[in-house]
Amino acid sequence: MQTPQPPKTLNLHRTHPSRREFLTLSSLFAGGLLAFGLPLFNSRTGPAFAMQSHQSIQREGAVRYMLELDGAIVGPLNTMENGFVSGDIIMYQDGNDLIMRKRLGRLKYEDIVLTCGANLSLPFYQWLAGTLDGDGLNPRKNGAIVAVNPNGQIIDRREFQNTLVKEVQFPALDGLSNEPAYFTVTLTPERIQYQSASGQAGPPPQANHVSLNTSRFRLQIQGLEQACAFVRRIEPLVVKQEIINYQDGRDAKQSRVSGGRLEVGNLVITLPQHQAGPFTEWFSSFVLQGQISGNTKQGLLEFLAPDAQTVLAAVTLHNLGIFRMGPVTRGGAYQVQVEMYCERVQLTQFPGSGANSTQRQAPRLRRKIPRKPATGKQLPRIQEKK
């Protein structure tokens, strides 16, 4: 006669349960859900929805954004952020009611922040150039951010109206790097509308098939050309336009925007200490001796093609004034960082292959060697070639 065996129990403390234990636990769990009237997981419940959301995120990761201006696609964007619509919340008290009431107020349209290279067509760069000119015309554009799937089909469209360029950030440049260089542009629209769209996105007209690189650049500053040849790094140069919001009385819920003053950030460069002598002399006369009048300089920053000669884009720097020098260590080497203020920036040549009749030629800088001034006298001003 065999001795009866005790019933088997599930060892729930094991890290890896057996297949039989796993199936048993699954059956008990499903039975418990049915007993309490809870639905089993199906296509509309959490796990399935989580999987669909993950797949949606994967699909969204393949979406490309195109920029449209005045009804025409001007090219692809590297990234696009913000650009959403929201409403102000107004809180108020109704009589003696202690509950704070809420209602929607004016609509708010977020700035659109995009990054792009040199492969957009001319209307986009002309828009940037017109803004940087600072002539008070405040060029506006209507356009759209178009989302395109890998097959080139339009899946979403976000339109913006009466839009101003709020900020232009030129890329950081580094001779030791070899990364793509991108402009960062912030747009301020008066109005944004979401629209579902379909169809095929056409190619941009006269698209530029060139790319900018962080290591391919050339900086020239009048009288300091030889020292500028050793510049190793240039920090991002930022130009901001003041945006004024106002109400014109026609629509209480719609704000208007207008462009104001332009503020140009500092030009910050890094070069080897043993090549910084000309900058040290300029700093001594400009800052230490106070010889400011007629001692500002003109500059030119050029973005170069792979041959290191062809100019893809050029930025003219007006009235540079040195105000700070300090040591820095990069890659174990002792270097000097020089900071200069800049009064005005112009995009004098646009990204593209070859010259274009609509582009403005960047002025060539002529070096004029001044005589050594006597103590207390001002340095002669370097004249720009007409």
C-alpha angles and dihedrals in degrees: 000000000000122000110244113250119232114250115270116253128202115253100221093174096067115105093222113035119203121258091254091052091048092052091047092052091048092052092049091049094050091046090052091053091051091046091056093043094248118147122244118243110277139156092297101047134085107281094045091045091049090054092049091049090052091050090049090053089051091050092048090052089066094052116114124204124223127193120227123193125186093346099312131097109242098184149289126309124223093214138353127197139179120352096142131146123232138162131238115244114227117201122200141160120239108217113294092342108127093205114096110233123214137203138166120267132181122347118251123210116202123223116261113233116196137168124210142165132217097289099092123102125259101266090069095052091042087056090053092046092050090052094048092050088076094208093141095250092113098203113223130199138197116211148120144247105233121200113211129187123223090272092059094251118142111241102167140014130197114189125202128193136203091002126181129200105246101179140007119195117190114213125265111254125212127175091207094054131078103195131127113267120226136188115229112214127184118203126197113203128194091214139011126197129187116221131176111228141179139188135074123309110235123221116270115258115255092356117191115238096200134105134208122227129201093229098049108080141113126208123197126184120178111262092004101072096122093050091045089059087071097051107131102184140018120195120225111287112218129198118189129193118206111240117210118202118202144156120242095193097245095095120020092197096047121078122203126217131213133181122247137173124349119231119196119203126225124281107234119188136174126210138158116287094235090056096048097083096109090050090049090054091049091048091050094053098036101042110016098038095032095230094153105139110092092358100100117108140217121233142190127206115195130191109213136210122238090274087064089228110069112084114225097177136001132200120196115213116206127205102356116193124188115224108157141033126178141160122259133177119225122173091349092301123120109238140164127238116210124196123199131177118229125204100197140010127200129189095220098170124032127219111269143099112283131349123307129204091233093055120093114230115242111241116250115238117232119205115225115186110215124213115258105270123228119248111289095013123117124248113252114255119256107236120219116233112249 
